[in-house]
Amino acid sequence: METILPALILAFIITYAAIPAIINVADIKKLYDVPNARKIHATPVPSLGGLGIFAGFIVSCLLNISFSNSQGFQYYFAAALVIFFLGLKDDILILTPLKKFVGQIVAAFIIIYKGGAIIKSMHGFMGVYELPEAISLILTYLTVIVIINSFNLIDGVDGLAAGLGIFTTFTFGVYFYTIAHIEYSALAFAMCGSLLAFLIFNRAPARIFMGDTGSLLIGLVNAVLVVHFINVADSASAGLTLQASPAIAIAILIIPLFDTLRVFSIRILSRRSPFSPDRNHIHHILLDRGMSHKAVSFTLIMVNILFVAVAFFLRNLGNNVVIPVLIALAFTSFAFVYYLRKPRLIVVKNEENVLQLTTTSRIMPLSPTPPKAAKQN
């Protein structure tokens, strides 16, 4: 506890102190996330909150985590620096999806090859235990890249990415503290503290967004925590053994993971880049039903907690039962929301300016054209 509390408190204080200064600088330099037809916010909002999150997280980690007792952690922080500069450049200058993907591969390479964060076993899922080295590396790369992008893509509603990040890092932090993996617990609580401070300024209506700098960093930290959790949670040496650790890990990240994989699949099947923007995310669908930003964030976080509870209570049934149950529940829940959503009435100045709106939205042009000229998309 002498390491955990300082890690959380110091990260919170630094981020809380940094965010107002970042907002002021963004206002002076006009560094805003400008609204467009696809985005939800109506006024320009600073999008450099990730700077404050990174500052609180990295300083807290460096002061509270001992490298002599933490093999590989210096490489985790090196990967975090790569992600930080990648996200910062994208927030200011806008990177192509290919460049962002290459940067994520570099970060994944650092934590896998240098940091040793590798998934070595399937823990009995589909009858597979120990994995060949090549398969292990491929699986770990896919896991890291998907988790990094999952938090980047779920960051579409005020407080959602930060709220989910607080839940996931707090959950991992508590578990690692319970089994005396203090360094990983401090890593998790440092991120949790930074996000708690950031959320104060990101609650609807948000005064600042975290941008890619923050969302990519949350994804990277969660990727490191997930890989370590899968490797140790069901081992006999763990102080608190959890059967079906991969299933529980999936449950902890179920909202960002399911939404990302679903949206990627839709885009690929539509012969588009998986990184191309659209309005098919779960938070867009809930907004289309008339829910507010606060209601969307609260609902999705509560659903995520429910999935973790289901996985925890079913853990003794094994991965071959729990993982299919989680997938079935996720699809059932999404289908219920999707087919019951209501169309939104969107008032625009001119229909030609509306891009990539959902097919359930009714468009009402704010123009002198007769009512019969208005079309429905």
Sequence and secondary structure as in RCSB ss.txt:
>XXXX:A:sequence
METILPALILAFIITYAAIPAIINVADIKKLYDVPNARKIHATPVPSLGGLGIFAGFIVSCLLNISFSNSQGFQY
YFAAALVIFFLGLKDDILILTPLKKFVGQIVAAFIIIYKGGAIIKSMHGFMGVYELPEAISLILTYLTVIVIINS
FNLIDGVDGLAAGLGIFTTFTFGVYFYTIAHIEYSALAFAMCGSLLAFLIFNRAPARIFMGDTGSLLIGLVNAVL
VVHFINVADSASAGLTLQASPAIAIAILIIPLFDTLRVFSIRILSRRSPFSPDRNHIHHILLDRGMSHKAVSFTL
IMVNILFVAVAFFLRNLGNNVVIPVLIALAFTSFAFVYYLRKPRLIVVKNEENVLQLTTTSRIMPLSPTPPKAAK
QN
>XXXX:A:secstr
 TTHHHHHHHHHHHHHHHHHHHHHHHHHHT EE   SS   SS EE  HHHHHHHHHHHHHHHH  GGG TTHHH
HHHHHHHHHHHHHHHHHH   HHHHHHHHHHHHHIIIIIT     B TTGGG  B  HHHHHHHHHHHHHHHHHH
HHHH  STTHHHHHHHHHHHHHHHHHHHTT HHHHHHHHHHHHHHHHHHHHHSSS S   HHHHHHHHHHHHHHH
HHHHHHHTTSTTSSS  SSHHHHHHHHTHHHHHHHHHHHHHHHHTTS TT   S SHHHHHHHTT  HHHHHHHH
HHHHHHHHHHHHHTGGG HHHHHHHHHHHHHHHHHHHHHT    EEEES GGG  S  TT EEEE SSS GGG  
  
